[in-house]
Amino acid sequence: MALGETPLTIVGTVLSEVSTRAVGENGHHVASFWLRSHERRRDKETMEWVDGRQLTVRVTCWRRLAESVGGSLVKGDPVIVSGRLYTREFVADGQSKSIAELEAHAVGPNLTRCTALVRRKGRPEQPEPLWEENGEGEVSRALSPGEGMSAA
């Protein structure tokens, strides 16, 4: 990390479709999407949950992370994103504008709001679960080490 960088981790929701493209002479992949994080708080008067303040940033992912993000995320997915925060300045319609942008170095699902099946690149077979379900979404028993696992 360079001196003066602003490292940040944001827990939020993918707000837009993920756009992917190849850039530069080497055709490096880049993926980008809008991310929104908003607080939820309990209103003491109505005793109901209400939306509080929010943060919206543009997330940019490069190379292998961009390929994974482009093939994995869709609008509405709950995610956790870590990276470097900076302000990107540009001119649109003759006016100077700026947006907060997070250059991601890690993106993953927020497992408090979803489930995920992890597939590692370069591994042809995926291991079987380490538990059995009883058909009602409950774990009926844990499997012994090696039991239920594919041979490597």
C-alpha positions in Angstrom: 0.0 0.0 0.0 1.3 3.4 -0.9 1.7 6.2 1.6 -1.5 8.3 1.8 -3.9 5.7 0.4 -7.3 5.4 2.0 -8.1 1.7 2.7 -11.7 0.9 3.1 -14.1 -2.0 3.5 -17.8 -1.5 2.6 -20.7 -3.8 3.4 -23.5 -3.1 0.9 -25.6 -4.1 -2.0 -24.7 -4.2 -5.8 -26.8 -1.3 -7.1 -26.3 -1.7 -10.8 -25.5 -4.4 -13.4 -21.8 -5.3 -13.5 -20.1 -3.9 -16.6 -17.0 -5.7 -17.9 -14.6 -4.8 -20.7 -11.0 -5.3 -21.8 -8.7 -2.3 -21.8 -5.2 -1.5 -22.9 -2.8 -3.2 -25.3 -2.8 -6.4 -23.2 -6.5 -6.6 -23.0 -6.7 -6.5 -19.2 -10.2 -7.1 -17.8 -11.9 -4.4 -15.8 -15.3 -4.7 -14.1 -17.3 -2.0 -12.5 -20.5 -1.5 -10.6 -22.3 0.8 -8.2 -22.4 -0.2 -4.5 -24.7 1.2 -1.9 -24.4 0.8 1.8 -27.1 2.2 4.0 -27.7 2.0 7.7 -30.9 0.6 9.2 -32.0 1.9 12.5 -34.9 1.4 14.8 -37.2 4.5 15.1 -37.8 4.9 18.9 -41.2 6.6 18.3 -42.7 4.1 15.8 -40.6 1.1 16.9 -40.1 0.3 13.2 -36.9 -0.2 11.2 -36.1 2.7 8.9 -33.4 3.5 6.4 -30.8 5.9 7.7 -27.8 7.6 6.0 -26.3 6.0 2.9 -23.1 5.8 0.9 -22.9 5.1 -2.8 -19.6 4.5 -4.5 -18.4 3.2 -7.9 -16.4 0.0 -7.5 -13.7 -0.9 -10.0 -12.0 -4.4 -10.2 -9.1 -5.3 -12.4 -7.7 -8.5 -14.0 -8.6 -11.8 -12.4 -10.8 -10.2 -9.8 -12.7 -8.4 -12.7 -13.3 -11.8 -14.4 -14.6 -13.4 -11.2 -16.8 -10.4 -10.3 -18.2 -10.2 -13.9 -19.1 -13.9 -13.8 -20.5 -14.0 -10.3 -22.3 -10.8 -9.2 -25.7 -9.4 -10.3 -27.7 -6.4 -9.3 -29.1 -6.8 -5.8 -26.4 -9.1 -4.5 -25.2 -8.4 -0.9 -21.4 -8.0 -0.9 -18.4 -7.0 1.2 -15.8 -5.0 -0.8 -12.3 -4.0 0.3 -10.0 -1.7 -1.6 -8.6 1.9 -1.9 -10.9 4.8 -1.9 -10.2 7.9 -4.0 -12.1 10.6 -5.8 -12.3 10.4 -9.6 -12.7 13.8 -11.3 -14.0 14.3 -14.8 -15.7 16.8 -17.0 -19.3 16.2 -18.2 -21.4 18.6 -20.2 -18.7 21.3 -19.6 -18.9 20.9 -15.8 -16.2 19.5 -13.5 -17.6 16.6 -11.5 -16.3 14.0 -9.1 -17.4 10.7 -7.7 -16.1 8.4 -4.9 -14.5 5.3 -6.4 -13.3 2.2 -4.6 -10.6 0.3 -6.5 -11.3 -3.2 -5.1 -8.7 -5.8 -4.1 -11.2 -8.2 -2.7 -15.0 -8.8 -3.2 -17.1 -11.4 -1.6 -20.7 -12.3 -0.7 -22.1 -11.0 2.6 -23.0 -14.4 4.1 -25.3 -12.8 6.7 -27.7 -12.0 3.9 -27.1 -14.8 1.4 -25.5 -18.2 0.9 -22.7 -19.0 -1.6 -21.1 -22.0 -3.3 -17.4 -21.3 -3.6 -15.8 -22.5 -6.8 -12.0 -22.2 -6.9 -10.4 -21.5 -10.3 -8.3 -24.4 -11.6 -10.0 -27.1 -9.6 -12.1 -29.4 -11.8 -14.1 -31.1 -9.0 -15.8 -29.5 -6.1 -15.9 -31.2 -2.7 -19.2 -32.4 -1.4 -20.7 -30.7 1.7 -19.4 -31.6 5.1 -22.9 -32.2 6.4 -26.2 -33.9 5.4 -29.5 -32.1 5.3 -32.7 -33.7 6.4 -34.8 -32.3 3.5 -36.1 -29.5 5.7 -33.0 -27.3 5.4 -31.7 -28.5 8.7 -28.4 -30.3 9.2 -29.1 -33.9 10.2 -25.5 -35.0 10.9 -21.9 -34.0 10.3 -19.9 -36.2 8.0 -16.7 -37.9 9.2 -13.4 -36.7 7.8 -13.1 -38.1 4.3 -16.7 -39.3 4.2 -18.6 -37.8 1.4 -15.6 -36.1 -0.1 -14.5 -36.6 -3.7 -11.1 -38.3 -4.2 -8.4 -35.7 -5.1 
